[in-house]
Amino acid sequence: MKQFIKNILPVAGLILALGMTSCTKDLDVTPLDPNLSTEVSPEGLFNKCYATIAMAGNGGGNGDCDIDGIDGGTSGYVRQMWNANELPTDEAINGWGDDGIEQSCFNTYDESHPMLNGYFARLTTSITYCNQYLAIAADYDATMTAEVRFLRALHYYLLMDAFGRVPFAETLSDPVILSRQEAFDWIEKELKEIEPNLSTPKAKKSTDSNYGRVDQAAAWILLSRLYLNAEVYTGTPRWSDAATYAKKVMDSDYRLNTTSVNGWSAYQMLFMGDNGESDAAYEGIFPILCDGLKTTSWGTTQFLCAGSFDSDMHANPNDQNGTNGLSGQVWGGNRARPTLIQKFFPNLDAPQVPAYDMIVAAGDDRAIFDGVGREINNLDRATFKNGYAIAKFINYKSDGSSGHDATFMDADFFFFRKAEAYLTYAEATARQSGGSATAEGVKAINALRARAHATQRTGYSLNDILDEWAREFYFEGRRRVDLIRFGKFGGNTGYTWQWKGGTYAGRNFDTFRNIYAIPASQLPTYNNEQNPGY
């Protein structure tokens, strides 16, 4: 599938360049003009539905962007999701002066926030691509149609999670506004309806057919995530359903990567330039395909890698002249808040050593932090060396070589990993059992810790499980969701971090900020009814 998607993208670009290249209103992307395009390729439209997650536009990293009013690098799907779910949390802080960065880091975002406007536009534009395919080619292939409906449900899920109420349409028509409960109900129903037509779960590498395409396991893991957060979205917990669908993923053909190669840990291999070619691929339930020659992007893993490195960092112990496996792509922006380091070093005594030595000091392969010449505290947001750096995403391959392009990443982004099901199962069953992990839940968490060579434990409280979410998934674009579910984000939480609420010591902010403001440009679609508090 890696070859299939990447080689057919120019076809999608040719078709879609004719009329589907901007979004200034929610779900308002001009459909294909029959006067300009008399031939429609279902395969091209199908691949555009996938490609919108990986690339900002049809021309790759240096081409036109699908979203008006925001540059292609910033507008990337994964990059915007990451900004929305990491920068306002206890994990990440960024020192750039771009519009909206400080507001995200300080939890002072509002309806004029440019990046959140870009996130909203990226999601609604992606929904319209799916609706375009379904309008033209719904009868072309049952499995492809189910996949496109899954992608649309994923976009609606992220839209509902971030903004509460969503503009909703299943066709190329004007949207109606759904409440969060109504959106939840539709997503649940849609995922269950399409499940029989999705492919049977099968762990794959890039050399296998259908790599990069979703199957039933993707529907199960999205349902488990939906149910895990059901109390936040609807007021009614669905812990049993979350555990049920997580267990289906745990029992599926996908598997945790436990294979280490050439000194690279099994965990590190999930985020490397050949993660689609190594056994790490078997953990990625929905890999977003990145290729340094064919699907170039300034977002996705390019952003996650280059944005977290400066030129003083060296992630490969066998290449002291290299940095991250890219040439000159060291942007010096995103780094850790001390609260993330504290998950591995409770006394904040992490040494000032490279990432490959940090994991030894932490006794945990997941502590991929660089502390050389760095201050552990975020004394100044604008100073990249104020904060330990993250060397998790790199473009080195497991044989030590770099990716096949000097500028752009080969590392795929695993949108869902099987590891998520283990923590979902442990948390959901713990919440059903009075707040402590069950025997099976302990076993599930210990499987992840064993993979990381971390100490096994005999029990886990809910707070312990929240910390495990951070250890396993930091910088993967989900932390805000987890903090909200645990009551640690907005409101009088008793949990702070540096620069939370805009002060160095950290302070609480109002619960209304658990949901983002509807972007000002989108308010007419909402009859000018803003989310409460803004």
Sequence and secondary structure as in RCSB ss.txt:
>XXXX:A:sequence
MKQFIKNILPVAGLILALGMTSCTKDLDVTPLDPNLSTEVSPEGLFNKCYATIAMAGNGGGNGDCDIDGIDGGTS
GYVRQMWNANELPTDEAINGWGDDGIEQSCFNTYDESHPMLNGYFARLTTSITYCNQYLAIAADYDATMTAEVRF
LRALHYYLLMDAFGRVPFAETLSDPVILSRQEAFDWIEKELKEIEPNLSTPKAKKSTDSNYGRVDQAAAWILLSR
LYLNAEVYTGTPRWSDAATYAKKVMDSDYRLNTTSVNGWSAYQMLFMGDNGESDAAYEGIFPILCDGLKTTSWGT
TQFLCAGSFDSDMHANPNDQNGTNGLSGQVWGGNRARPTLIQKFFPNLDAPQVPAYDMIVAAGDDRAIFDGVGRE
INNLDRATFKNGYAIAKFINYKSDGSSGHDATFMDADFFFFRKAEAYLTYAEATARQSGGSATAEGVKAINALRA
RAHATQRTGYSLNDILDEWAREFYFEGRRRVDLIRFGKFGGNTGYTWQWKGGTYAGRNFDTFRNIYAIPASQLPT
YNNEQNPGY
>XXXX:A:secstr
 HHHHHHHHHHHHHHHTTT    SSTT      TTT     HHHHHHHHHHHHH SSTTGGGS  SSTTS TTTT
 HHHHHHHHHHTTSSSEEE    TTHHHHHHT   TT HHHHHHHHHHHHHHHHHHHHHHHHTTT HHHHHHHHH
HHHHHHHHHHHHHSSEEE SSSS  EEE HHHHHHHHHHHHHHHGGGS       TTSTTTTS  HHHHHHHHHH
HHHTHHHHHSS  HHHHHHHHHHHHTSS       BTTB TTGGGGSTTTTTSGGGGGBSSEE  BTTTB  SSH
HHHHHHTT  TT    TT TT SSSSSS     EEE HHHHHTT TTS   S  HHHHHHHHT TT  EE TT B
SS S TT TTBS EE  S    TTS   SSSSS    EESSBHHHHHHHHHHHHHHHTTTB  HHHHHHHHHHHH
HTT    S  BHHHHHHHHHHHHTTSS HHHHHHHTT SSSS S   TTGGGSTT     GGGGS    GGGGGG
GTT   TT 
